[in-house]
Amino acid sequence: MREVTGVPIARLNGVSLHYHVRGKGVPIIWIHPPLLTSENFNYQTAQLSDSFRVITFDIRGHGYSRPSEEPITYQLIVEDMLALMDKLGVKQAYVGGYSTGGSIALHALLSAPERFLGGVLISAMSEASDMWLRGRIRAAAALTRWKAKSLISWAITWGNADTRLTYKNLQRAARRGNNDNWRQYYQYSLNYNCTDRLQEIKAPVLLIYGQSDRSFHKYALILHHGLPNSQLYWIPKARHQIPTKNALEMNWLIEQWVKNRCRKLPEEREEALGWSGHLHDADRDIPEEQIQH
């Protein structure tokens, strides 16, 4: 894979990583799932950078970052992220993750708690324990082994696109990725499980899920009940692909939550956020018995 002129590249931990920084203020650094890239957070970069310093990067072997000879693990990704923060002079940041990227955000909060102000987890999980999710991950990993790069990149990017322009942006970056690194990321996610360690995370965590993403309700409740300091919100009618398909609601929640945290520090008091009755506090609006496990 050749370098692309005009794309910001940093040499970190022996590999060239593409990154992007926009805005000023409290830093928020985002982690994407397998195959997808930092392009998945274009709406967050555009809409949150008026209030925050938004940092995105392509994981090794994804998008415009160079392939990794070292197998992809969550610890390796966290080490790269910390090296990027050091390069940018960021002592502490909020760490955000979407889907499998949320698992890496949890790993970051566990392995380097002193570097993170809190977490923002979107459609995330601390484990992949149901057969439906595990089957999808295995299928994706198998497609990378069969070198079906065009098929899997089309399926994932089309599924995350809200418009044709978004699809083109996601697809253009995704197809540059490395099959082997994609497969390593997928396979690592099958066996990762930090559920028993959630109580160790003392930092505040914002959890955002789609009300129509019923297969992930289980994972939302696992995190909400396991994390000592979390707030959980459901976006009505939303499915899994919230960063691109429900960006306005998601970004509004993040902005209000982080600003509220900044005002309350160092008291660290929790206060429920509402949005015209349309964004629902999980503790108030959805009885646990109504959610399928």
Backbone as CSV, one residue per row, in Angstrom:
resi,resn,N_x,N_y,N_z,CA_x,CA_y,CA_z,C_x,C_y,C_z
1,MET,0.855,-1.197,0.000,0.000,0.000,0.000,0.884,1.237,0.000
2,ARG,0.698,2.129,-0.939,1.511,3.330,-1.024,0.959,4.426,-0.129
3,GLU,1.838,5.337,0.278,1.394,6.486,1.060,0.581,7.424,0.167
4,VAL,-0.341,8.159,0.756,-1.190,9.069,0.004,-0.807,10.499,0.335
5,THR,-0.530,11.280,-0.683,-0.130,12.665,-0.487,-1.237,13.456,0.189
6,GLY,-0.876,14.234,1.187,-1.838,15.090,1.863,-2.551,14.447,3.022
7,VAL,-2.330,13.150,3.237,-2.955,12.446,4.354,-2.018,12.510,5.555
8,PRO,-2.462,13.032,6.718,-1.579,13.110,7.891,-1.150,11.718,8.355
9,ILE,0.140,11.511,8.426,0.702,10.221,8.809,1.707,10.429,9.937
10,ALA,1.630,9.582,10.968,2.604,9.613,12.056,3.277,8.252,12.143
11,ARG,4.591,8.262,12.333,5.332,7.019,12.534,5.334,6.724,14.022
12,LEU,4.569,5.692,14.435,4.388,5.380,15.844,4.572,3.886,16.067
13,ASN,5.371,3.527,17.033,5.571,2.114,17.387,5.935,1.264,16.171
14,GLY,6.715,1.858,15.272,7.217,1.112,14.128,6.284,0.992,12.952
15,VAL,5.174,1.708,12.934,4.240,1.636,11.812,3.692,3.028,11.523
16,SER,3.345,3.285,10.267,2.791,4.579,9.860,1.275,4.564,10.027
17,LEU,0.778,5.479,10.850,-0.655,5.552,11.137,-1.232,6.864,10.627
18,HIS,-2.370,6.756,9.961,-3.105,7.947,9.538,-3.949,8.451,10.690
19,TYR,-3.958,9.775,10.881,-4.763,10.365,11.952,-5.311,11.708,11.490
20,HIS,-6.263,12.211,12.237,-6.854,13.512,11.921,-7.241,14.196,13.228
21,VAL,-6.988,15.486,13.313,-7.333,16.276,14.498,-8.083,17.524,14.045
22,ARG,-9.182,17.798,14.743,-9.951,19.006,14.405,-10.575,19.565,15.668
23,GLY,-10.533,20.875,15.817,-11.169,21.550,16.931,-10.237,21.783,18.098
24,LYS,-10.781,22.472,19.101,-10.055,22.775,20.326,-10.938,22.433,21.520
25,GLY,-10.291,22.253,22.659,-11.043,21.963,23.874,-10.705,20.592,24.419
26,VAL,-11.636,20.023,25.178,-11.436,18.704,25.771,-11.277,17.675,24.643
27,PRO,-10.225,16.845,24.668,-10.014,15.877,23.582,-10.940,14.660,23.696
28,ILE,-11.421,14.216,22.551,-12.143,12.951,22.431,-11.483,12.175,21.304
29,ILE,-10.978,10.980,21.602,-10.323,10.150,20.595,-11.185,8.924,20.304
30,TRP,-11.376,8.623,19.014,-12.341,7.611,18.594,-11.661,6.363,18.042
31,ILE,-12.286,5.188,18.282,-11.782,3.901,17.819,-12.856,3.222,16.977
32,HIS,-12.478,2.823,15.782,-13.441,2.223,14.849,-13.410,0.693,14.910
33,PRO,-14.437,0.017,14.372,-14.478,-1.455,14.337,-13.602,-2.004,13.201
34,PRO,-13.528,-3.340,13.072,-12.765,-3.932,11.971,-13.293,-3.498,10.610
35,LEU,-12.374,-3.378,9.658,-12.636,-3.032,8.263,-12.968,-1.552,8.088
36,LEU,-13.836,-1.003,8.919,-14.134,0.418,8.830,-12.911,1.241,9.229
37,THR,-13.002,2.548,9.061,-11.863,3.428,9.311,-12.327,4.662,10.069
38,SER,-11.432,5.601,10.224,-11.786,6.864,10.881,-12.851,7.637,10.106
39,GLU,-13.065,7.294,8.834,-14.128,7.938,8.055,-15.492,7.715,8.701
40,ASN,-15.610,6.661,9.500,-16.887,6.367,10.145,-17.291,7.459,11.130
41,PHE,-16.316,8.293,11.551,-16.584,9.352,12.522,-16.563,10.746,11.892
42,ASN,-16.839,10.821,10.589,-16.838,12.130,9.930,-17.880,13.072,10.518
43,TYR,-19.050,12.546,10.861,-20.087,13.406,11.438,-19.690,13.882,12.837
44,GLN,-18.999,13.042,13.586,-18.542,13.461,14.914,-17.474,14.548,14.770
45,THR,-16.564,14.357,13.811,-15.529,15.362,13.576,-16.149,16.700,13.197
46,ALA,-17.133,16.666,12.309,-17.744,17.903,11.830,-18.600,18.585,12.892
47,GLN,-19.362,17.810,13.660,-20.360,18.386,14.555,-19.859,18.627,15.975
48,LEU,-18.822,17.910,16.401,-18.338,18.068,17.769,-17.100,18.951,17.872
49,SER,-16.466,19.244,16.739,-15.199,19.975,16.785,-15.362,21.444,17.148
50,ASP,-16.581,21.969,17.142,-16.790,23.334,17.633,-16.601,23.422,19.141
51,SER,-16.773,22.300,19.829,-16.692,22.289,21.293,-15.527,21.476,21.836
52,PHE,-15.031,20.514,21.037,-14.017,19.590,21.530,-12.902,19.432,20.505
53,ARG,-11.800,18.884,20.975,-10.704,18.490,20.090,-10.941,17.044,19.694
54,VAL,-11.405,16.813,18.481,-11.792,15.491,18.021,-10.608,14.839,17.306
55,ILE,-10.217,13.667,17.787,-9.069,12.942,17.239,-9.549,11.597,16.710
56,THR,-9.229,11.310,15.458,-9.541,10.009,14.875,-8.276,9.438,14.253
57,PHE,-8.233,8.128,14.128,-7.083,7.489,13.483,-7.511,6.158,12.887
58,ASP,-6.758,5.721,11.887,-6.984,4.413,11.289,-6.099,3.395,12.002
59,ILE,-6.711,2.348,12.527,-5.967,1.261,13.152,-5.022,0.637,12.122
60,ARG,-3.929,0.075,12.585,-2.983,-0.600,11.686,-3.709,-1.517,10.695
61,GLY,-3.288,-1.425,9.432,-3.882,-2.292,8.422,-5.271,-1.886,7.994
62,HIS,-5.704,-0.712,8.395,-7.021,-0.193,8.042,-6.870,1.175,7.370
63,GLY,-7.682,1.402,6.348,-7.677,2.709,5.705,-6.298,3.103,5.209
64,TYR,-5.886,4.309,5.612,-4.627,4.867,5.123,-3.436,4.541,6.020
65,SER,-3.646,3.757,7.069,-2.530,3.306,7.900,-1.872,2.086,7.262
66,ARG,-0.583,1.955,7.483,0.152,0.842,6.900,-0.216,-0.483,7.571
67,PRO,-0.072,-1.584,6.851,-0.328,-2.901,7.456,0.623,-3.182,8.614
68,SER,0.179,-4.059,9.500,0.975,-4.425,10.664,1.533,-5.830,10.494
69,GLU,2.851,-5.964,10.644,3.451,-7.289,10.651,3.154,-7.999,11.970
70,GLU,3.004,-7.225,13.032,2.639,-7.784,14.332,1.133,-8.022,14.364
71,PRO,0.667,-9.166,14.825,-0.774,-9.436,14.846,-1.544,-8.376,15.633
72,ILE,-2.718,-8.061,15.136,-3.561,-7.050,15.777,-4.138,-7.605,17.079
73,THR,-3.923,-6.874,18.158,-4.542,-7.166,19.451,-5.076,-5.848,20.011
74,TYR,-5.954,-5.946,20.995,-6.480,-4.726,21.600,-5.376,-3.948,22.308
75,GLN,-4.461,-4.663,22.962,-3.376,-3.980,23.651,-2.495,-3.219,22.665
76,LEU,-2.239,-3.804,21.498,-1.436,-3.129,20.480,-2.130,-1.859,20.005
77,ILE,-3.434,-1.929,19.800,-4.183,-0.749,19.353,-4.149,0.338,20.417
78,VAL,-4.303,-0.052,21.678,-4.250,0.920,22.769,-2.865,1.557,22.844
79,GLU,-1.820,0.773,22.677,-0.466,1.329,22.705,-0.257,2.334,21.581
80,ASP,-0.790,2.036,20.399,-0.701,2.989,19.290,-1.469,4.264,19.610
81,MET,-2.646,4.115,20.206,-3.457,5.276,20.554,-2.750,6.148,21.585
82,LEU,-2.139,5.542,22.575,-1.404,6.306,23.586,-0.208,7.018,22.968
83,ALA,0.480,6.347,22.031,1.608,6.985,21.347,1.135,8.179,20.529
84,LEU,-0.034,8.064,19.901,-0.589,9.189,19.147,-0.934,10.336,20.087
85,MET,-1.534,10.026,21.219,-1.839,11.071,22.205,-0.558,11.765,22.660
86,ASP,0.506,11.000,22.880,1.779,11.597,23.276,2.301,12.529,22.187
87,LYS,2.211,12.099,20.947,2.680,12.917,19.829,1.915,14.241,19.755
88,LEU,0.629,14.176,20.060,-0.222,15.360,19.964,-0.211,16.191,21.250
89,GLY,0.523,15.740,22.261,0.586,16.475,23.515,-0.676,16.368,24.340
90,VAL,-1.394,15.278,24.181,-2.651,15.064,24.902,-2.361,14.220,26.137
91,LYS,-2.471,14.828,27.305,-2.216,14.103,28.544,-3.381,13.194,28.903
92,GLN,-4.602,13.708,28.748,-5.802,12.938,29.045,-6.875,13.253,28.008
93,ALA,-7.739,12.278,27.760,-8.814,12.459,26.789,-9.980,11.559,27.166
94,TYR,-11.137,11.851,26.612,-12.229,10.890,26.609,-11.965,9.924,25.465
95,VAL,-12.206,8.647,25.698,-12.017,7.660,24.651,-13.379,7.165,24.199
96,GLY,-13.606,7.212,22.883,-14.876,6.789,22.320,-14.686,5.597,21.410
97,GLY,-15.628,4.676,21.446,-15.548,3.517,20.584,-16.916,3.107,20.075
98,TYR,-16.943,2.691,18.831,-18.179,2.241,18.196,-18.105,0.733,17.954
99,SER,-19.133,0.015,18.387,-19.249,-1.425,18.196,-18.020,-2.111,18.791
100,THR,-17.274,-2.890,18.007,-16.089,-3.556,18.526,-15.061,-2.546,19.020
101,GLY,-15.044,-1.375,18.428,-14.156,-0.323,18.918,-14.444,0.049,20.353
102,GLY,-15.677,-0.165,20.798,-16.017,0.080,22.188,-15.334,-0.890,23.132
103,SER,-15.099,-2.117,22.671,-14.358,-3.077,23.490,-12.929,-2.592,23.714
104,ILE,-12.350,-2.001,22.682,-10.991,-1.468,22.810,-10.988,-0.262,23.743
105,ALA,-12.029,0.558,23.681,-12.132,1.682,24.611,-12.170,1.177,26.054
106,LEU,-12.906,0.102,26.293,-12.934,-0.492,27.631,-11.547,-0.992,28.038
107,HIS,-10.853,-1.622,27.094,-9.501,-2.102,27.381,-8.570,-0.936,27.700
108,ALA,-8.747,0.164,27.016,-7.936,1.348,27.296,-8.209,1.876,28.699
109,LEU,-9.474,1.914,29.088,-9.833,2.391,30.429,-9.278,1.472,31.515
110,LEU,-9.150,0.193,31.185,-8.612,-0.763,32.150,-7.080,-0.730,32.208
111,SER,-6.446,-0.584,31.056,-4.985,-0.713,31.001,-4.245,0.595,31.231
112,ALA,-4.901,1.731,30.977,-4.245,3.031,31.168,-5.240,4.041,31.741
113,PRO,-5.802,3.765,32.907,-6.858,4.630,33.454,-6.408,6.068,33.693
114,GLU,-5.119,6.269,33.938,-4.608,7.605,34.206,-4.640,8.509,32.980
115,ARG,-4.837,7.931,31.784,-4.810,8.712,30.552,-6.197,9.117,30.060
116,PHE,-7.239,8.634,30.729,-8.572,8.872,30.180,-9.515,9.493,31.203
117,LEU,-10.215,10.517,30.748,-11.188,11.223,31.579,-12.485,10.439,31.709
118,GLY,-12.749,9.587,30.743,-13.973,8.804,30.727,-14.121,8.131,29.384
119,GLY,-15.251,7.446,29.198,-15.493,6.716,27.967,-16.841,7.048,27.366
120,VAL,-16.921,6.956,26.046,-18.168,7.115,25.303,-18.302,5.878,24.419
121,LEU,-19.238,5.002,24.756,-19.375,3.729,24.070,-20.673,3.694,23.268
122,ILE,-20.549,3.447,21.975,-21.687,3.455,21.063,-21.908,2.041,20.530
123,SER,-23.065,1.460,20.800,-23.386,0.099,20.328,-22.243,-0.860,20.652
124,ALA,-21.757,-0.797,21.879,-20.537,-1.506,22.259,-20.842,-2.757,23.061
125,MET,-19.758,-3.541,23.325,-19.908,-4.747,24.125,-18.599,-5.045,24.844
126,SER,-18.718,-5.688,25.995,-17.545,-6.141,26.746,-17.216,-7.595,26.434
127,GLU,-18.066,-8.256,25.688,-17.898,-9.656,25.298,-18.758,-9.904,24.073
128,ALA,-18.451,-10.953,23.348,-19.297,-11.386,22.227,-19.765,-12.794,22.554
129,SER,-20.908,-12.894,23.216,-21.313,-14.167,23.801,-22.567,-14.786,23.198
130,ASP,-23.322,-14.071,22.380,-24.504,-14.692,21.789,-24.147,-15.269,20.422
131,MET,-24.851,-16.299,20.031,-24.510,-17.035,18.812,-24.673,-16.183,17.555
132,TRP,-25.657,-15.280,17.558,-25.888,-14.431,16.384,-24.682,-13.531,16.129
133,LEU,-24.204,-12.852,17.161,-23.057,-11.965,16.997,-21.797,-12.764,16.660
134,ARG,-21.580,-13.856,17.366,-20.386,-14.663,17.114,-20.401,-15.235,15.692
135,GLY,-21.580,-15.589,15.218,-21.686,-16.087,13.852,-21.338,-15.023,12.829
136,ARG,-21.778,-13.807,13.070,-21.471,-12.709,12.145,-19.979,-12.404,12.134
137,ILE,-19.358,-12.426,13.309,-17.920,-12.154,13.375,-17.137,-13.256,12.669
138,ARG,-17.526,-14.511,12.916,-16.854,-15.629,12.254,-17.006,-15.543,10.735
139,ALA,-18.201,-15.175,10.280,-18.432,-15.059,8.832,-17.548,-13.967,8.227
140,ALA,-17.438,-12.839,8.928,-16.591,-11.765,8.427,-15.131,-12.191,8.369
141,ALA,-14.673,-12.882,9.414,-13.299,-13.364,9.432,-13.055,-14.360,8.303
142,ALA,-14.037,-15.209,8.039,-13.899,-16.194,6.967,-13.801,-15.515,5.608
143,LEU,-14.575,-14.475,5.402,-14.529,-13.761,4.129,-13.167,-13.126,3.900
144,THR,-12.531,-12.654,4.955,-11.187,-12.092,4.789,-10.197,-13.194,4.418
145,ARG,-10.389,-14.390,4.946,-9.491,-15.496,4.611,-9.690,-15.940,3.161
146,TRP,-10.917,-15.836,2.674,-11.204,-16.201,1.292,-10.848,-15.087,0.315
147,LYS,-10.271,-14.020,0.819,-9.863,-12.887,-0.016,-11.047,-12.218,-0.712
148,ALA,-12.229,-12.306,-0.066,-13.422,-11.687,-0.637,-13.499,-10.223,-0.192
149,LYS,-12.453,-9.486,-0.483,-12.312,-8.125,0.018,-13.417,-7.203,-0.490
150,SER,-13.728,-7.299,-1.757,-14.752,-6.424,-2.337,-16.115,-6.688,-1.731
151,LEU,-16.437,-7.972,-1.538,-17.746,-8.337,-0.999,-17.913,-7.855,0.429
152,ILE,-16.947,-8.156,1.285,-17.105,-7.787,2.695,-17.024,-6.278,2.895
153,SER,-16.156,-5.601,2.152,-16.077,-4.143,2.304,-17.354,-3.484,1.810
154,TRP,-17.957,-4.019,0.748,-19.242,-3.482,0.286,-20.320,-3.674,1.352
155,ALA,-20.410,-4.888,1.907,-21.466,-5.188,2.877,-21.359,-4.308,4.121
156,ILE,-20.160,-4.169,4.658,-19.984,-3.407,5.893,-20.172,-1.915,5.655
157,THR,-19.578,-1.387,4.600,-19.675,0.061,4.371,-21.081,0.466,3.934
158,TRP,-21.735,-0.352,3.114,-23.108,-0.048,2.716,-24.030,-0.084,3.928
159,GLY,-23.817,-1.047,4.813,-24.646,-1.149,6.009,-24.488,0.022,6.955
160,ASN,-23.346,0.690,6.911,-23.099,1.825,7.799,-23.370,3.175,7.140
161,ALA,-23.744,3.170,5.890,-23.921,4.430,5.161,-25.339,4.960,5.276
162,ASP,-25.440,6.260,5.488,-26.750,6.909,5.501,-27.067,7.564,4.155
163,THR,-26.047,7.809,3.348,-26.220,8.393,2.011,-25.204,7.757,1.069
164,ARG,-25.384,7.982,-0.222,-24.424,7.462,-1.187,-23.046,8.104,-1.006
165,LEU,-23.025,9.373,-0.631,-21.743,10.039,-0.403,-21.012,9.400,0.774
166,THR,-21.741,9.123,1.853,-21.122,8.444,2.994,-20.589,7.083,2.571
167,TYR,-21.377,6.360,1.788,-20.919,5.050,1.314,-19.621,5.172,0.528
168,LYS,-19.546,6.129,-0.370,-18.343,6.296,-1.183,-17.131,6.610,-0.307
169,ASN,-17.333,7.464,0.686,-16.223,7.809,1.584,-15.775,6.600,2.409
170,LEU,-16.745,5.867,2.961,-16.409,4.683,3.748,-15.731,3.620,2.896
171,GLN,-16.277,3.395,1.700,-15.760,2.348,0.827,-14.366,2.688,0.300
172,ARG,-14.149,3.944,-0.063,-12.850,4.354,-0.597,-11.727,4.092,0.409
173,ALA,-11.989,4.390,1.678,-10.971,4.176,2.707,-10.871,2.706,3.087
174,ALA,-12.010,2.034,3.212,-12.003,0.647,3.693,-11.256,-0.283,2.750
175,ARG,-11.446,-0.110,1.459,-10.867,-1.061,0.506,-9.345,-0.999,0.451
176,ARG,-8.751,-0.010,1.100,-7.305,0.070,1.178,-6.748,-0.850,2.271
177,GLY,-7.618,-1.388,3.119,-7.173,-2.160,4.269,-6.534,-3.489,3.917
178,ASN,-5.952,-4.100,4.919,-5.216,-5.347,4.778,-6.064,-6.520,5.282
179,ASN,-6.250,-7.524,4.430,-7.082,-8.681,4.782,-6.623,-9.361,6.069
180,ASP,-5.319,-9.565,6.188,-4.797,-10.280,7.350,-5.071,-9.507,8.644
181,ASN,-4.879,-8.192,8.613,-5.127,-7.384,9.805,-6.606,-7.297,10.133
182,TRP,-7.456,-7.257,9.107,-8.899,-7.316,9.355,-9.251,-8.610,10.092
183,ARG,-8.738,-9.726,9.567,-9.065,-11.032,10.146,-8.561,-11.131,11.586
184,GLN,-7.364,-10.624,11.858,-6.819,-10.648,13.218,-7.694,-9.854,14.177
185,TYR,-8.180,-8.711,13.724,-9.056,-7.870,14.548,-10.363,-8.614,14.840
186,TYR,-10.961,-9.174,13.796,-12.209,-9.928,13.990,-11.999,-11.096,14.953
187,GLN,-10.964,-11.862,14.744,-10.737,-13.053,15.565,-10.442,-12.689,17.013
188,TYR,-9.712,-11.605,17.227,-9.424,-11.203,18.600,-10.711,-10.829,19.331
189,SER,-11.636,-10.212,18.608,-12.885,-9.780,19.247,-13.744,-10.960,19.680
190,LEU,-13.577,-12.120,19.039,-14.358,-13.294,19.409,-14.031,-13.770,20.817
191,ASN,-12.777,-13.654,21.210,-12.335,-14.211,22.489,-12.165,-13.167,23.588
192,TYR,-12.262,-11.891,23.244,-12.061,-10.871,24.266,-13.277,-10.806,25.188
193,ASN,-13.015,-10.702,26.474,-14.088,-10.601,27.464,-13.542,-9.889,28.696
194,CYS,-14.046,-8.686,28.934,-13.623,-7.938,30.121,-14.783,-7.703,31.081
195,THR,-15.867,-8.455,30.915,-17.062,-8.247,31.736,-16.755,-8.358,33.225
196,ASP,-15.945,-9.334,33.600,-15.635,-9.533,35.018,-14.758,-8.425,35.594
197,ARG,-14.227,-7.556,34.746,-13.346,-6.485,35.212,-14.008,-5.102,35.130
198,LEU,-15.257,-5.053,34.728,-15.907,-3.751,34.531,-15.922,-2.911,35.805
199,GLN,-16.040,-3.560,36.957,-16.099,-2.819,38.216,-14.790,-2.089,38.506
200,GLU,-13.710,-2.453,37.807,-12.428,-1.775,37.999,-12.387,-0.406,37.324
201,ILE,-13.318,-0.167,36.413,-13.330,1.103,35.679,-14.084,2.138,36.506
202,LYS,-13.361,3.077,37.061,-13.963,4.095,37.920,-14.359,5.352,37.154
203,ALA,-13.811,5.516,35.972,-14.106,6.711,35.175,-15.566,6.698,34.727
204,PRO,-16.157,7.855,34.502,-17.535,7.921,34.000,-17.613,7.416,32.564
205,VAL,-18.694,6.730,32.256,-18.873,6.167,30.920,-20.286,6.474,30.429
206,LEU,-20.370,7.018,29.224,-21.651,7.260,28.565,-21.913,6.113,27.596
207,LEU,-23.088,5.491,27.717,-23.483,4.373,26.867,-24.649,4.805,25.987
208,ILE,-24.509,4.633,24.680,-25.561,5.015,23.739,-25.863,3.829,22.829
209,TYR,-27.145,3.449,22.778,-27.572,2.298,21.980,-28.844,2.645,21.211
210,GLY,-29.075,1.891,20.141,-30.307,2.032,19.380,-31.419,1.198,19.975
211,GLN,-32.588,1.791,20.128,-33.709,1.062,20.706,-34.123,-0.107,19.819
212,SER,-33.860,-0.011,18.514,-34.230,-1.081,17.594,-33.102,-2.088,17.383
213,ASP,-31.971,-1.878,18.025,-30.833,-2.802,17.928,-30.966,-3.850,19.033
214,ARG,-32.016,-4.667,18.923,-32.416,-5.508,20.044,-31.369,-6.556,20.419
215,SER,-30.586,-7.011,19.463,-29.578,-8.011,19.799,-28.473,-7.443,20.680
216,PHE,-28.373,-6.116,20.754,-27.349,-5.496,21.594,-27.902,-4.961,22.919
217,HIS,-29.198,-5.124,23.166,-29.744,-4.705,24.458,-29.055,-5.445,25.596
218,LYS,-28.788,-6.718,25.370,-28.093,-7.524,26.377,-26.756,-6.900,26.751
219,TYR,-26.002,-6.473,25.750,-24.674,-5.923,26.013,-24.762,-4.546,26.673
220,ALA,-25.791,-3.795,26.330,-25.994,-2.498,26.988,-26.215,-2.679,28.482
221,LEU,-27.045,-3.669,28.848,-27.338,-3.901,30.255,-26.145,-4.480,31.004
222,ILE,-25.372,-5.336,30.338,-24.159,-5.862,30.972,-23.239,-4.702,31.366
223,LEU,-23.047,-3.766,30.459,-22.163,-2.635,30.734,-22.761,-1.708,31.779
224,HIS,-24.040,-1.411,31.646,-24.675,-0.467,32.564,-24.668,-1.004,33.992
225,HIS,-24.891,-2.284,34.155,-24.911,-2.885,35.485,-23.507,-3.156,36.018
226,GLY,-22.547,-3.383,35.124,-21.205,-3.721,35.567,-20.303,-2.533,35.835
227,LEU,-20.522,-1.439,35.118,-19.692,-0.246,35.295,-20.177,0.553,36.501
228,PRO,-19.297,0.943,37.400,-19.722,1.664,38.606,-20.296,3.047,38.333
229,ASN,-19.911,3.670,37.220,-20.289,5.055,36.966,-20.669,5.207,35.496
230,SER,-21.880,4.769,35.155,-22.306,4.830,33.757,-23.704,5.415,33.637
231,GLN,-23.969,5.990,32.486,-25.302,6.447,32.107,-25.633,5.841,30.755
232,LEU,-26.826,5.281,30.647,-27.234,4.557,29.450,-28.428,5.241,28.806
233,TYR,-28.327,5.471,27.499,-29.407,6.107,26.746,-29.712,5.309,25.484
234,TRP,-31.001,5.217,25.195,-31.479,4.576,23.977,-31.955,5.647,23.009
235,ILE,-31.570,5.542,21.755,-32.093,6.447,20.730,-33.260,5.744,20.042
236,PRO,-34.457,6.297,20.125,-35.635,5.640,19.545,-35.471,5.381,18.050
237,LYS,-35.909,4.214,17.628,-35.932,3.784,16.232,-34.538,3.587,15.639
238,ALA,-33.505,3.825,16.408,-32.146,3.663,15.900,-31.734,2.199,15.963
239,ARG,-30.904,1.810,15.007,-30.347,0.472,15.015,-28.884,0.543,15.459
240,HIS,-28.023,-0.245,14.866,-26.655,-0.366,15.367,-25.741,0.774,14.913
241,GLN,-25.970,1.267,13.700,-25.000,2.149,13.045,-25.229,3.617,13.419
242,ILE,-25.147,3.901,14.690,-25.513,5.209,15.222,-24.584,6.349,14.774
243,PRO,-23.259,6.170,14.715,-22.394,7.305,14.346,-22.712,7.925,12.999
244,THR,-23.205,7.125,12.057,-23.527,7.657,10.735,-25.017,7.882,10.527
245,LYS,-25.856,7.044,11.120,-27.288,7.112,10.833,-28.095,7.872,11.878
246,ASN,-27.501,8.139,13.023,-28.181,8.916,14.071,-27.197,9.887,14.706
247,ALA,-26.415,10.523,13.856,-25.312,11.356,14.326,-25.784,12.559,15.136
248,LEU,-26.852,13.207,14.718,-27.299,14.407,15.427,-27.665,14.096,16.874
249,GLU,-28.450,13.039,17.075,-28.851,12.670,18.434,-27.648,12.238,19.260
250,MET,-26.806,11.401,18.659,-25.617,10.913,19.349,-24.706,12.062,19.752
251,ASN,-24.430,12.948,18.825,-23.483,14.032,19.101,-24.042,15.026,20.109
252,TRP,-25.352,15.232,20.070,-25.965,16.127,21.065,-25.803,15.543,22.458
253,LEU,-26.058,14.260,22.574,-25.904,13.598,23.873,-24.471,13.711,24.386
254,ILE,-23.513,13.443,23.507,-22.106,13.505,23.915,-21.737,14.910,24.364
255,GLU,-22.142,15.892,23.589,-21.796,17.276,23.930,-22.355,17.667,25.289
256,GLN,-23.620,17.334,25.525,-24.228,17.694,26.799,-23.598,16.918,27.958
257,TRP,-23.304,15.644,27.727,-22.743,14.809,28.789,-21.338,15.270,29.171
258,VAL,-20.487,15.506,28.182,-19.115,15.926,28.477,-19.102,17.307,29.115
259,LYS,-19.900,18.217,28.585,-19.947,19.557,29.179,-20.465,19.494,30.608
260,ASN,-21.439,18.630,30.838,-21.947,18.461,32.195,-20.865,17.913,33.113
261,ARG,-20.075,16.953,32.615,-18.971,16.406,33.395,-17.961,17.494,33.735
262,CYS,-17.659,18.334,32.768,-16.680,19.404,33.001,-17.175,20.389,34.055
263,ARG,-18.470,20.672,34.039,-19.016,21.600,35.031,-19.007,20.980,36.423
264,LYS,-19.249,19.679,36.502,-19.375,19.024,37.794,-18.030,18.652,38.414
265,LEU,-17.005,18.468,37.596,-15.702,18.121,38.159,-15.244,19.199,39.125
266,PRO,-14.601,18.820,40.266,-14.234,17.455,40.641,-15.292,16.727,41.460
267,GLU,-16.508,17.273,41.536,-17.532,16.651,42.370,-17.980,15.295,41.830
268,GLU,-17.935,15.139,40.503,-18.307,13.883,39.846,-19.727,13.452,40.199
269,ARG,-20.639,14.406,40.227,-22.045,14.059,40.455,-22.675,13.681,39.121
270,GLU,-23.546,12.710,39.142,-24.250,12.304,37.927,-25.596,13.018,37.849
271,GLU,-25.924,13.401,36.655,-27.209,14.055,36.436,-27.773,13.572,35.110
272,ALA,-29.005,13.098,35.115,-29.591,12.551,33.898,-29.746,13.638,32.844
273,LEU,-29.478,13.254,31.584,-29.642,14.156,30.452,-30.909,13.764,29.705
274,GLY,-31.664,14.722,29.285,-32.846,14.426,28.489,-32.797,15.208,27.194
275,TRP,-33.653,14.867,26.266,-33.685,15.584,24.988,-35.116,15.611,24.484
276,SER,-35.869,16.585,24.941,-37.245,16.788,24.499,-38.086,15.522,24.596
277,GLY,-37.740,14.657,25.527,-38.513,13.439,25.703,-38.232,12.352,24.693
278,HIS,-37.234,12.574,23.822,-36.988,11.614,22.748,-35.775,10.724,22.991
279,LEU,-34.869,11.159,23.841,-33.743,10.312,24.207,-34.019,9.781,25.597
280,HIS,-33.994,8.488,25.744,-34.521,7.863,26.942,-33.436,7.394,27.884
281,ASP,-33.565,7.771,29.152,-32.696,7.255,30.206,-33.116,5.818,30.475
282,ALA,-32.168,4.902,30.359,-32.495,3.482,30.470,-33.129,3.138,31.814
283,ASP,-32.666,3.755,32.889,-33.192,3.428,34.203,-34.648,3.861,34.360
284,ARG,-35.055,4.845,33.552,-36.375,5.407,33.740,-37.397,4.851,32.759
285,ASP,-36.993,4.612,31.502,-37.970,4.414,30.445,-38.134,2.989,29.930
286,ILE,-37.170,2.123,30.143,-37.285,0.785,29.606,-37.089,-0.237,30.709
287,PRO,-38.184,-0.829,31.203,-38.052,-1.848,32.238,-37.176,-2.985,31.750
288,GLU,-36.314,-3.479,32.630,-35.381,-4.529,32.243,-36.096,-5.770,31.736
289,GLU,-37.251,-6.090,32.327,-37.934,-7.311,31.935,-38.471,-7.232,30.497
290,GLN,-38.550,-6.009,29.938,-39.038,-5.866,28.566,-37.934,-6.045,27.539
291,ILE,-36.699,-6.163,28.002,-35.570,-6.286,27.093,-35.157,-7.734,26.993
292,GLN,-35.092,-8.244,25.766,-34.718,-9.624,25.566,-33.236,-9.816,25.790
293,HIS,-32.889,-10.858,26.534,-31.486,-11.178,26.781,-31.049,-12.260,25.816
